[in-house]
Amino acid sequence: QDKKITLICFGTCHISDKNITVLNLSEKSDPEQAALHLFKFLRMADENETELVICGFVPDTGLGRAINDRIRRAAAKA
């Protein structure tokens, strides 16, 4: 409960909690925009001393496959 959390989402995301920082890869659900933001947001979470990062997947088609692969690889290193 008291952990500093970063939630990385895609598309519609409505979370309001003082312990949760919400970063949206693309509010417009644009995979290209999501790809540009993913590593930047992961670095931001690391720099903010986040204790837990929650990152949802994007639709697993086209560029989304590559984004989801990067998310899986980042989770495996954690």
Residue pairs with C-beta under 8 A, 6 or more apart in sequence:
1 19
2 19
3 19
3 51
3 52
4 19
4 21
4 48
4 49
4 50
4 51
4 52
5 17
5 19
5 20
5 21
5 50
5 51
5 52
5 53
5 54
6 20
6 21
6 22
6 23
6 41
6 44
6 45
6 48
6 50
6 52
6 53
6 54
7 13
7 15
7 20
7 21
7 22
7 23
7 54
7 55
8 23
8 24
8 25
8 38
8 41
8 42
8 45
8 53
8 54
8 55
8 56
9 15
9 22
9 23
9 24
9 25
9 55
9 56
10 24
10 25
10 26
10 29
10 34
10 56
10 57
10 58
11 24
11 26
11 27
11 29
12 27
13 22
13 24
13 27
15 22
21 45
21 48
21 50
23 37
23 41
23 44
23 45
25 33
25 34
25 37
25 38
25 41
25 58
25 67
26 33
26 34
26 37
29 58
29 59
31 58
31 59
31 62
31 63
31 64
31 67
32 63
34 58
34 63
34 64
34 67
35 63
35 66
35 67
38 67
38 70
38 71
39 70
42 53
42 55
42 74
45 53
53 78
55 71
55 74
55 75
57 64
57 67
57 68
57 71
58 64
58 67
58 68
60 68
